Amino acid sequence: MLSIIRHEAMYYFKNKAELIEIYCFIMTIFLLFSFGLRSALTVNFELSLASLWLAMAIVSALGASSLYERDRSAGRLELYQLLPASLESIALGKWLAFYLALIVPLLLVIPLFGLFFHQEGLMQLAVGLGFGAFDMSLITCFSAAMMAGGGRGSALLSLISLPLMVPVMVFGTAYCRQPDLIDQSLLFLGAYGLLLLPLMAIASASSIRAAN
């Protein structure tokens, strides 16, 4: 697992342009939504909040789109099945490297975006997006493994991630609107992520086995 994390970290280190492009993409989405409507403060707050969650979902999907595809192109999916490590640990290693390289740096600057529209809820916004991004990254990594393992025409399998994303968006935006830092919405996001973590590893391992 550690070797997989190290390998993925080296990939992201050598391909900084890919990360910068994704970071610029989320900033563009947020700024367009935030300053698109400036007439009403309430409407602007709702749009800005929705734009952050939408951008986080899109960025997570874009970042994970090539997570297993580059392995399939290089023939590493077959190699993974010959390694002494379990496929579940390999899937967890790839997800963890993806989360640390792409999602965590993004979460560190999210509160700065919040200064544009909601100065009093920056901590709550960062916590909510942190839990939501955790869940979204698991969903998109699972979808990426299915697309790589499904072979030709498997891009349709990415539609499976859409219904799994809906609860995250609903409870995430609901949490960010509430004044309390801990409520039922946040507890749901945490429990949902704990449920998705083992399911992602098992399903991704199954997709890697089906890649032959």
N, C-alpha and C positions, 0 to 999 in steps of 0.2 A: 504493500500500500504506500509506503514512504517513497519507494522508487517511482511509482506512478505520479505521486504529488510532485516530486522533484522534476520529472519529465514534463509534466503539464506546466509547472512554473517556468521552466526554461523556454517552453513554447511561447508563453505570454510575454516573457522578458525579451525574446527575440522579435516579437511581433507587436511592438508598442503601438504602431500605427493603427492596428485593429482596435485596441482599447481606447485610444484617443478618439477615433471615429465614433465609437459607441457613446463615449462621454459627451462629445459635441452634439450627438443626436438627441440625447435626453435634455440637454440644455436648450436646444432649439425648440423642442416640443413644449417645454415648460414656458419659455418666454413668449412663444406665439399664443398660447392659451391665456397666459397671464395678462398680456397687454393687448389682446384682441378686443376685449370688452373692458373699458375703463369707466363707463357711465355709472354703474351701480357697484358699490363696494361689496355687497352681499353676493351678487352674481359673480363678481371677480374672484372672491374667495372660494366659492363653490367650484368654479372652473379651474382655478389654480390647483385646488386640492385634487380634483379629478384628473387634471393633466399630469400630476406627479405620479399617481397610481397607474395611469395609462402608460406613461413613459417607462415606468419601472417594469411593467409587464412586457412591453415591446422590447426593451433593452435586454431583459432576461431571455426572451425568445431568440433575439438576434445573436446574443453571445453564445447561446447553447446550440445554435443551428449547425455549427461545424464541429461540435465537441466529439462526436463519433464518426462523422463523415470523413474527416481527415484520416482517422484510423482505418476506416474501410478502404479508402483509396490507397493507403500504404500497405495494406494487408496485415495490419496489426490486430484486427479483431480475431483472426485465426490464431495469431501468436498468443493472445491473451488466454486462450483455452488450453495452451500447453504450459503455461506458467504454473508454478507450485501454489501461488496465491489463488484464493477463490475469486470467482468473477464478481461476487457481491462486494468484496473488499476493493476490487479494481474500480467498480462503479462508484463506490463511496469516495475513493481517492480522486477520481476525475471530477466528481461533483464538488468536493472540498476545495480543490485547486481552483475550479471555476468560481466558486463563491468568494474565496479570498482575493482572487486577482481582479475580478470584475465588480462584484456586488459590494464588498466591504468598502473599497475606496469611494464608491458612489454614495454610500450611506453617510460617509464622513462629511461630504459637502452638501447633502440634502438640507440640513438646517440653514445653510446660507441661502438656499432658494426660499425657505420659509420667511426670511426677512422681508421679502417682497410683499407678503400679503397677510401674515398672521404672526406678529412678533411675540405674542404671549404663549403660543403653543408649540414652540420649537422642539422642546424635549419630547412632548407627546407625539409630534409629527415624526421625529426621528425614530422613536420606539415603535410606533405603528408601522412605519415603512420598513423597519428592520425585521419585524416579525413577518410582514407580508412578503418582503423580498426573499426571506428564507423559504417560505412556502412556494413562491413562484419559481425559484431556482430549482427546487426539487421536481416540480411539475415539468419544466422545460427540459431538464436533463433526462427525465424519463421519456418524454416525447422524442428527444434527439436520439436516444438509444433505439426506440422503436423504428424511427425512420431509417437508421443505418442498418438495423437488423432485418427490416422488412424487404429490402431490395427495391427493385424497380416499382415505381408507382406508390411507394410507401409515404409520399408526402401527404396523402390524405389522412394518414394516421395522426398527423399533428393536430387535427380537429379534436382529438380526444382531450387535448390540454385545455380547450376552451371551457367546457363545463366544470373542469377542476379549478379553473381560475376564478369562476364567478363567486364562490363563497369568500375567497380571499379579498376580492374587490369590494364586495358588499360589506363584510364585517370590518375591513380595513378602513374604508371611508367613514363608516359609522363610528369607529373608535376615535378617529381624528377629529370628529365633530363634538365629542363629549368632553366635559371639563375634567373628568377623573382620569388619572394616569393608569389605573387598573380597573377594568370592568369586564363584563362577560364577553365583549367582542375580542379583547386582547387574549383572554383565556381560550377562546375558540381558536384564534390564530395559532397560539402555542400548541394546543392539542392537535390541531390539524397538521401542523408541521411534524410533530412527533409520530403521527400516524403515517404521513407520507414518506418519512425517512426510510424505514425498513421496506415499505412497498416499492419505493424507487429502486433500491438496491436489488431486490428480488426480480422485479420486472425488467430492469436493465440487464441483469445477468441472463435472463431468459432470452432477451432480444439478441445478445451477443452470441449465445449458443445457436440461435436460428440464422446467424449471418452466413453460415456455410452454404 
